[in-house]
Amino acid sequence: MPMPKRARSPERDDPCTEGHVRLHLHQMPSDDTAGADPLRDAYLEIPIETIKTLCLSPLKYLRYLGWSILGVDGHVSATLQPGTCLPAEAIIENRKTYYYIIDEEGPLLAMRRQVVDLEVIKARTAVTSSSETWSEAPDQLTHAVRERDIRCVFTGERRPLCVALHLIPRARGDEWLKCIISNRRGMDGEVDIDLDSIDDVRNVLFGSVSIERFLDDRNIAILKTPNHILDIDDIPHTQDPRLSLTPNTCFPDGVRFTAQYLQLPDDYDTLDSVRHIMPNNSDAMFKTGTPKDDLPAGIILHYIYGATAFKWWGKHSALLADFVTPRPPAAVPKPMGHPLKKTNRQSSRIKRPGGALEAPSDDQQGEQTTGNAESLDPLDVIFFFWSNTPTAINRYRQEEERLKAQISGWAENVAQEDCHSSA
């Protein structure tokens, strides 16, 4: 299938913003007759000061972003030339463009439209890109999470100011979660391959209502270290004391779950202004003696981290518009059981120079929905990338082969029965 022709976006010829760096996430295949054209890539534009507050090794952090978003291993380079991996200790430069170069040739480089259909998955899970519905955790799950976490894992606040919070929204459903797990299998040796329920305790944590809001709006993401890229010591520790000490809890041995502000919430303009709610780089505490296998799943946290980064820093994802065919949103079925509560998240907002966020104008909305695909839900974007890794594609092919074998066997049985009947 020939690669679709992608239009160049004049916006992407603009130089990188002062105080930021760019990280290009997708390169065209080497056999593309048009050649590698970074202006056609999805990329991130990230404030340097924000990077420095989140990681002590900025180049490793850029590599982690590439890995968590694309779902394949790679390295950071200053050029598109092979074999030009930058050392982890290199200093990032203002307004410089970097490239996340994937380490293996594979189907990812030649993404095919038929590899995955997001709408099929959404139909199975009753989820649409524009769905803003989050449902409450069942009582039995809330009890199990409270037994593990006791209080808010980041602030120590207690009930009734805390709730059980799904990391991947419960409305996404089990099928969505299973696809994420299957598509990432074998990546880093820590995949929770037995995690098959959206209500699994490893997809939930106990948090205050403020943490709920920050997670809901994607202001914060939770970084699990060590992971495939980052070590525990790569992440700074908060200098502020914990807001409230929780008896019978401790920091897990040899692992950190660190809440980081990728974008300050509305009405807050500095990290100091949110210290009284939750300081940046706050580490989670869990009930003493909790087995590591019962803690929040790393694969889920990496998925959410990549989606959060893409939400705030992702630019010009017109690449995705070529492979995700727009369809009318499916109707969300009536909720069963616990009532649903609505959040008022905007799928697309624009940052003003002063740091506040405002809704886009009608003209800007038109630009976003025609060719840029910027209005895609970040969870969909990362799901799409992860679904186009060599591991994911091999899984799809194996499933197709099994299905063909079943159909062939069924057809043979029918033919034999017809022969016996006619005889």
N, C-alpha and C positions, 0 to 999 in steps of 0.2 A: 504494500500500500504506500503510495508516494506521500512524502511529508507535505502537509498543507502549507500554503504560502502565508507567511506572517507579515503583517504590515508593520513598518517601523513607526514608532511613536515619537513625534518631535519632542515630547516632554523629556524623553530619555537622553536627549543630546545635552541637556542641562548639566553643568558641572555639579559635583557633589557639594552639598551644603557645608558651609563653614562649621567646623567643630564636629564633623561626622566622618565616617568611613563607609564605603560601599562593599558589600559582599555579594558577588554574583553566584547564583545557585545552580544554574543549569547551562551546560554548554551543548552546542549542536554536535551531532556525530561527525567524525572525521571525514566521512565520505559524502557529506552534504556538499553539493556543488556550489552552494553560495558561500561555503567556508564558515568558520566560527565567527559569529557576529554577536559580541556581548550586548549590543543594543537590543537584541531580541530576547534576552534572558530575564527571568524573574530574579529580582535582587532585593537585598536589604540595605537600608540606609540608616545607620545606627549612630546615636550620639556617643562620642568618645568618652565623655565624662560618665555617662551611664554605664558603659562597659567597665570602666575603672572601679565603679562602686560595686559591681557584681562579681568581678573576677580579678585575681592578682596576675593572671597571665592572659592578656587580651587576645593574643593570637590563638591560644588554645580555646578561648571562649568562642572566637569566630568559627573554629573548626567544630566545636560542639553544636553551634547553631546549624551549620551545614548538615551535620550528621543527624540531628534531631528532626530537621525539616525534611530532608530528602530520604532518610532511612537507609543510606548506604555510606560505607566508609570512604574517606577521602582526605585530602590535605589542602592547606591554604597556600596559595601562590600569588605572587605579584604579577604574573603573566599567564597566558594560556599555553605557554610552551611546556611540554612534558618534562618531568625531572627537575622542577624548580620549586621544590617544597621549601617554605620558609621555616626557619627554626622557631621553636616555641618561645624562645626568649627575645625574639625580634620585637622592636618597638613599633607600634602602629603609628602611622603618619596621618596628619590632618588632611582630609579631603582625598585620600588615596583610595583607589579601587583595588580590591582583592578578589580572588576567585577561589571558590571551593571546587577543586578538581577531584572527581570521583576516581577511585583507584582501580576499578575494574571496568572493562568494556562489557557492555551487556544491553539488554533490551531497554533499560532506562534511558539510554542515550537516543533511542529511536522510538520514543513513546508512541504506542499504537492506540488508536481510539477504542478498539474493541477489547482492550485489556481489562478494563473495569468500567462499570457504569454506576456512577454514584446514585442515580435515580432508582436503580434496581434495589440497591441496599436500603435506600430510604423507604422504598415501598414496603420492604420486608419489616422495617422497624417503625413505620408510621412517622418518619421524620422528614421535614423539608428543610432546605437551606435557611429559610427565614423563620424557622420555628424558634420561639423565644420561651418555650414552656419548660419549666423545671418542676418536677413532682417531688413530693416529700418522701423521705425514706420510710419504709415500713417500720412498725414499732419494734419488731424483733431485731431488725438490722440496727436501729438506733441503740438498742440495749447492748448488742454485741460490740459496737464501736465505742460506746461509753465505757464498757468493761476494759477495753484495750487502752483507751486514751485518757479516761477519767474526767479530764477537763479539756478546754481548748488547748491543743497541742503547742500552740505558739505563744499564747498570752497567759494561760493558766486560769482564764475566766471559767466560772462554773455555770451549771444550769440555774435558772431557765434562760441564761443569756447565750447558750450554746445550742447548736443543732448538728445533726449528722449531715455532712456535706459530700455529695457525689463529686468526684473529680471529673470523670466523663459524665455529662448530664444523664440522669436516669431516662429521660425521654429518648435518648439515642437507642436504647434497647440492647438486648443480649447479642443480636446478630452483628451489630456494629462493633461491639467489643471483641467478639470472636474473630472478626476479620482483621482487626488491628493486631491481635495477638498472633494470628497465623501469618500475617504479612511480615512480621518482624522476627519470626522464629529463626534462631541460629545467628542472630546479629552479634550478640555480645555475651552470650553465656549466662545471662541473668533473666531471660524471658520466662514469665510465669505462664507456662503452656497449659496449665490446668485451670486457668482463670477463664471461666465461661459464663459468668453471670454479672450483669450490671450492678447487682446488689451484693456482690462479693465485698467483704470487709476491706479488701485491698484496694478497692476503688472508692473508699469512703474514709473521711477523717472527721473528728469532732472539732468544731471551730466556733468561734464567737460570731455574732451577727455581723460584726464589722468585717471579719475575715470572709464570711459568706458573700458580702457585697463585693469585696475586692476580687474574690475568685470569680464571681458571677460576671463582673465587668471586665475581667482579664487584666486588672491592674497589677496583680501579682501572679507569679508562677512559682512552683515549688521545684527546686533543683535537688535531685538525689545524687550524692557523691559517696564513694567513688563510682564512676561510670566508665564507659569505653574511652572517653577522652579526658575527663577532668578528675583530678585527685581531690581528696578532702582538703588538703592544704592550699589548693588553688582558690578557694572561696574565702573571702574575709569573714571574720566573726563580728557580730554586732558588739559595739562598745557599751551598749546600754544594758543595765541589769534587767532580768526577766521581770515583767510587770507583776506577776503573781506566782509564787512558788507552789507547786502542786505536790503534796505528800505522795510517797510511794511511786514516784515517776523518776525517770532518768533519761539522759541522751543515749540513744542506742550505741553500743560499742562498735567502733569501726565504720560507722555509716552516718551520714548527715542528711537531713531533710530540711532544706533551707528556703524560707519564704523570701522572695526577692521582688522588689518593685521594678517592673519593666516600664511602667508608665504611672505617674502619680495620679491618684484619684482626682476627680473634679473638686475644686475649692481648696486644693492643697498645692503649694508651689515649690516646696523644698522637702527634702527627706527629714529635716528637723521638725517640720510641721506635722508629720505622721508618727513621730516617736511615741507619743502618748497612746496611740492606738496599737501599733506594732512596729518596732524598729526594723529597718532594713536588715536583711541577712539574719533574721531570727531563726533559730534551729528548733525543730520539733522535739518534744519530750513525750515518751510513752510509758505505760505502766512498766515498772521494773520487772524484768524477767520475760518480757514479751518476745517470743521467737521471731527471728528476722523474717521468716516466711509469712508471718501474719501482718507485717508492716505494709504501708502503701506500696503498690507495685511500681518498680522503676520504669517499666515499659509505658505505663499509663502516664507517669509524670513527664517522661521525655516527650511523649506525644502532645500533651497539653502545653509543655514549655515551647515546643516548636510552633504550635498554633498561636500562642500568646505573642511570641516574637514576630511572627508573620503578620499578626493583626496590627501591631503598632509600627513595624519597620518595613514590612513588605511593600514592594513597589512594582507596578506595571506587570501584573501577572497575566498579560494577554496570552501568554503561552497556554494557559489553561483553557481559554475560550475556544481553542482549536480542538480540544479533546472532550470537553464537557458540553454536550448539547443541551441548550436551555429547554426546559419543559415547564408547562404550567405546574405550580406547586400542588402537591397532593393534599387532599383534605385530611386534617388531623382528626382521628377518631375521638369520640367522646371518652373522657377519662373514666377509668374504673377504680373503685376503692378510694384511696385517699384523694382529697381535693388537690387540684393543681394550683400552684401560685405563679403569677406572672412576674417577669422582670421586664424592665423597660430599656433593655440594651438597644443601642443603635448599631446596625451592622456596619455603618460607615460614618465616621466623623472626621473633621478636618482640624488640624492643630493650628491655632493662631500664634502669631509671634510671641504673645505674652504667656503662652503655655496653656491657655484655656482651650476648650474644645467646643466647636459649634457644629450644627448640622450643615451639610453641604447645600449649596444653592441648587436651584432646578437645573441650571446649566451644568454644574459640576456633577450632579447626579446623572445627567445624560451622558457625560463623558465616562463615568464609571461603569455604566451599564452597556456601553457600546464598545466592545473590543478590549477594554482593560481588565475586565473580570474582577475589579477591585472589590465589588460588592459580594463576592463569594464568601461564605462563612469560613473562617480560618480552620475550623475543624474539618471541613470538606477539603480544603486545600492540602492539608497535611495528609489526610486520608488518601487523597489522589496520588500524592508523591509516594507514599509508602506502598500503595497498591501497584506501583510500576517498578518496584525493585526486582532484580533477578529472582530473589527468593519467592516473591509474590507471584511473578509470572510463571515460574516453574510449578507452583502450587495450582494455579488456574489450569495449566496444561494437563497436569496429572488428573485433576477433577474432570476435565473434558474427556480424557482418554478412558477413565473409569465409566463415565456416562455412556460413551460410545460403545464400550464393551458390554454394558448392561443392555443397551438397546439392541445390539447385534445378537446377544444371547436370547433375548426375548423374541426377536424376529425368527431365529432358527427354531425355537420351540414352537412358535405358531405354525411355521411351515411344516414341521414334523407332524403336528397334530392334524393339520389339513390333509397330509398324505395318508395318515392312518384312517381318517374319516372317509376319504374317497375310496380307500381300499375296502 
